[in-house]
Structure formats: structure tokens, C-alpha cells
Amino acid sequence: MITKLQNRHDLSDEEFLELLQTDSYDDVLHKAADEVRRSVYGDEVFLRGLIEFTNYCKNNCNYCGIRCGNTNVERYRLSKEEILSCCETGFKLGFRTFVLQGGEDPYFTDERICDLVKSIKDAYPGVAVTLSIGEKEKESYRKFKEAGADRYLLRHETATEEHYAALHPAELSLAHRKQCLFDLKELGFQVGAGFMVGSPGQTNEHLIADLRFLQKLQPDMIGIGPFIPHEDTIYRNEKAGDLAMTLRLLSILRLMFPYVLLPATTALATIDPKGREKGLKCGANVVMPNLSPVEFRKQYSLYDNKACTGEEAAECAACLEARVKAAGYRIVSSRGDVRR
Ligand code: SF4
């Protein structure tokens, strides 16, 4: 099965199920994934400077710590000056991609987002700007693209209707989420989808549906990380997603999509102190350190005990560089575009 995947042949649902439900294939799977990532990206690891610029959100997703129904969160928005200052710090540290991530905050109108994108691109020519600000209409996405945005992250979370409905409030629909992703692709963004591993109610069949959806979408980036419960949600007593399953899926994704930009996520580093390094060894090739001002980081709490909320950007970059090197890879200072 692994050789089949390595040779770009599809697996049947039964074969995927076999890979997912046992750890017997893990060693071979991880090794094959690392070989494939090295054949496309060598030992390079790309840096993304994450700027969590607003924790206001109009939505009420059941699993999310900053959903609008959570009254225990202190809300904040970064000013344009604060955002540009994060970019300045990041640029000096060698970051050439900035990710503006936030809840679906109506204060940030299309005009304000476009102004932010243009200001970053004017101040730092040659950098890539990624937006991660949720579901919008196609016209809004078009404006963001025209303003210079290069990439867009929008996790689909689960490609199965009933599961989507269980995790989200009734006003959000999987059909619209998927439509957004296809609109973004059509507009020429480098597009990222993805899902949580081990979210409440998730089965291996749901995961196979996720893999099938990704085959259809052919995204440039895939963000997966373990589900981690947040104390202010109905899932506070649920189990967190499993490290082994997340690593298994990272490797499967690398084999299915050799070119894909695959982050070793903060959630992975949260459930295991060596999670990021393990992710890199299983096929991941992107790390996304936080450039947001330290005083706001704890308030951008999507899940509990998030890793690396205390370090200043420079401290964090130095620590990451050493960790990546020790794992056998090399952080490079470039935009880190997809290599199809
Ligand atoms: S998951 Fe995203 S859209 Fe849903 S409540 Fe959290 S920030 Fe808002």
C-alpha cells in the first residue's frame, strides 16, 4: 500500500482504513513520507509568521475557545500599526510570509483587510501574505486577491455533513465552506484546507472522506493538528486527538500530495513537547511561529494550554531554528511557495 501511494497510485477506502486503524505500518509510512518530502523540498523548512490580529468572532463553533458565546475571553484587536510592527520584527528575523489570522470579525471590513494587505506588501516587497479569516463571499476574496494577498487558509474541518453539523452551529454549512475553498482556488490563491484529528465524534470513515475531499480540491497547503479541548466549550471533557494518528495522517498526506505545504502545527507541539520535530520527520515542511505581541497571545486561545504563548518572536525563532536543525532539517528565509 505504501509503495502504491509513493508511486502516486490511489488506494481504495478499504486500504486507507487498514492504514489508519493500526500502527503496524507507521515506521515504513513515516520513512516513505520523509523520502518524498526530501525529493521535493530537500531539507528545507519554511517559516510563516503568524499574526493573530483579532480574537473577535461572530461565529459560535462548538469546539472553539474564541467563539462568540464564550464570555470568559477578553477580546482584542491589533491596530494597523501593531500589525505592521509584528511584520517589521518578523522581516528582520528572516520571515518572508506573514499569516494574518483572526476570527470572523465584522470590524475588519473588506476595505480594512485590503488596506492591511497592501500596506504589508508595500512595506516589505517580495513577501507573501496569507489570510486566514474565514468564510466570505467570492467578491470579498476577489478584492483581497487584487490587493495582493497570495494565499488563503480555510480548514474544512470535516468533509462529512453530519459530523460538520455536530461540530458547528446550524447557520454554518459544509456546502458553503467547500464553495469558499473552490472560489479561492478559482481566483488564483494558493489554498489551504485541513481538519482536526480526533475531533469529537470523528471516525476513520470521516477521515477517509477528508482525504477524498482533499483529492478533489488539490490544495496547496494542508493544515492538520490534533483536536484539543477548550475548558469553555461543551467538549471540555473530551479526549484530545492522538499524536500517533496525527503523525500517521501527516505521512499519508505527504505521500498523496508530494508537493503540498504541510505545517507541523502548534497543536502538535502542545500535545507533545517534541511534536513539531516529530511532525517534520513524518513529512511536514512548514513551521508557523507566533509574531503576535506576547501580551495578547493567551487571549487567542482556540484550545487549552497552547504551546509557545510566552516567548518573544526573536526568542521563539532562535529556539525553533535549533529544534529544526536537531531534527535534521534547515529553516530557510524565503516565501516558501508551493512546488507543484
Ligand atoms: S473556529 Fe473560527 S469561525 Fe469558528 S468560532 Fe472559532 S474563530 Fe470563529
Residues whose N, C-alpha, C, O or C-beta is under 5 A from the ligand:
A	BS01	SF4	C57 N59 N60 C61 C64 I66 R67 G102 G103 E104
